[in-house]
């Protein structure tokens, strides 16, 4: 049987922008979580990082990512979990495409892995494709997720994030 995706919540940024996209009171009735994100922020660059907060914190997080940026690949280990998003100097009216997958999010006996596939779209040489393997080193169930722009940037109008719960049928 295939996995069943159920929409839990969706956030769309209005005309005033938003400093974060938040999901609170995540129900513990699914096996996994999938977050689909399309963002653009007001940072004065082509690409900006989105910071991923689990249960309100960025502690106990680490990542390893592979990045292609139009001129060459790179690989980095870092903290906390973050990924690429379109920023204000990328091609006008383009938004990033991001998918975050978190298996076993409700478990209270294992640390949580976080897999991210992100692309900041840009009609120029400097475009970013990033694969991220993250770890939330906590056996606490995930009850909230918040994403924020790096350096205090705000998400622009029409940025969206939709959270899905997945049940293995």
C-alpha positions in Angstrom: 0.0 0.0 0.0 1.2 3.5 -0.7 1.9 6.2 1.9 -1.0 8.5 2.5 -0.3 12.3 2.7 -2.7 14.4 4.7 -2.5 18.1 4.8 -2.0 19.3 8.4 -1.6 23.0 7.8 -0.5 25.6 5.3 0.9 29.1 5.7 1.0 31.8 3.0 2.7 35.1 3.6 0.6 38.2 3.0 1.5 41.7 1.6 3.3 42.8 4.8 5.9 39.9 4.7 6.6 37.6 7.7 9.7 36.9 9.8 8.7 33.2 10.2 6.5 30.4 8.9 5.3 28.5 11.9 3.5 25.2 12.6 2.5 24.6 16.1 0.5 21.8 17.9 1.6 19.2 15.3 -0.6 16.1 15.9 1.2 13.0 16.9 -1.0 10.7 14.8 1.3 10.2 11.7 4.4 8.2 11.0 6.4 10.9 9.2 6.2 14.6 8.3 6.7 16.2 4.9 7.0 20.0 4.5 6.8 21.6 1.1 8.1 25.2 1.0 8.3 27.9 -1.7 10.0 31.1 -0.4 11.6 34.3 -1.3 13.0 36.7 1.3 14.2 40.3 1.4 17.9 39.6 2.0 20.1 41.7 -0.4 21.6 38.6 -2.1 20.7 35.9 -4.7 20.4 33.2 -2.1 19.8 33.3 1.6 19.6 30.4 4.1 16.4 29.4 6.0 17.0 28.4 9.6 14.9 25.3 10.7 13.7 25.3 14.3 12.3 22.2 15.8 10.3 22.6 19.0 11.4 26.2 19.2 15.1 25.6 19.3 18.1 25.2 17.0 20.2 23.4 19.6 21.0 19.7 19.3 21.0 20.1 15.5 23.7 19.3 12.9 23.8 18.9 9.2 25.9 17.9 6.2 25.1 19.3 2.8 26.1 19.1 -0.8 25.7 22.3 -2.7 26.0 23.2 -6.4 26.0 26.9 -7.0 26.5 27.3 -10.8 30.3 27.5 -10.5 31.3 24.4 -8.6 30.2 21.9 -5.9 30.9 22.2 -2.1 30.2 20.2 1.0 29.8 21.5 4.5 29.2 20.2 8.0 27.5 22.8 10.2 24.9 23.6 12.8 22.0 24.3 13.0 19.9 22.8 10.2 19.4 25.3 7.3 18.9 25.3 3.6 18.9 27.5 0.5 16.1 29.9 -0.5 15.7 32.6 -3.1 16.5 36.1 -1.9 15.8 39.6 -3.2 18.5 39.8 -5.8 17.5 36.5 -7.6 15.5 36.7 -10.8 12.4 38.8 -10.2 9.3 36.9 -9.1 11.0 33.6 -8.7 10.7 31.4 -5.5 12.7 28.5 -4.1 11.4 25.0 -4.1 12.1 23.0 -0.9 11.0 19.6 0.5 11.8 18.6 4.0 11.1 15.0 5.1 11.2 13.9 8.8 10.6 10.2 9.5 9.5 8.9 13.0 8.8 12.5 14.2 6.5 11.4 17.0 8.9 8.8 18.4 10.1 9.4 22.0 12.9 6.7 21.7 15.0 7.9 18.7 16.8 11.0 17.4 15.2 12.5 14.4 16.7 12.6 10.9 15.8 15.5 8.6 16.3 15.2 4.8 16.1 18.4 2.7 16.1 18.9 -1.1 16.2 22.6 -1.9 16.7 24.7 -5.0 16.9 28.5 -5.2 15.7 29.3 -8.7 17.5 31.9 -10.7 17.9 32.7 -14.4 21.6 33.3 -14.0 24.9 31.5 -13.3 24.5 31.8 -9.5 21.7 29.3 -8.8 21.8 27.0 -5.8 20.9 23.3 -5.5 21.4 21.8 -2.1 20.9 18.3 -0.6 20.9 18.3 3.2 21.1 15.5 5.7 20.2 16.8 9.2 20.0 15.4 12.7 17.9 16.6 15.5 19.7 14.8 18.4 16.7 14.5 20.7 14.3 11.7 21.4 11.5 14.3 22.1 8.6 14.1 19.8 8.3 17.0 17.3 5.4 19.2 18.1 6.3 22.4 16.4 8.4 23.6 13.4 9.4 27.2 12.5 11.4 28.4 9.6 13.1 31.8 9.7 15.3 33.8 7.3 19.0 34.0 8.2 20.2 37.4 9.5 16.7 38.7 10.4 15.4 38.7 6.8 11.7 38.4 6.2 9.8 36.2 3.8 8.1 38.1 1.0 4.4 38.0 -0.1 3.3 34.6 -1.6 5.9 32.6 0.2 4.2 29.4 1.3 4.8 26.3 3.4 2.5 23.3 3.7 2.9 20.6 6.3 1.7 17.0 5.5 1.4 14.1 7.9 2.3 10.7 6.4 0.8 7.4 7.4 2.4 4.2 6.2 -0.6 2.2 5.0 
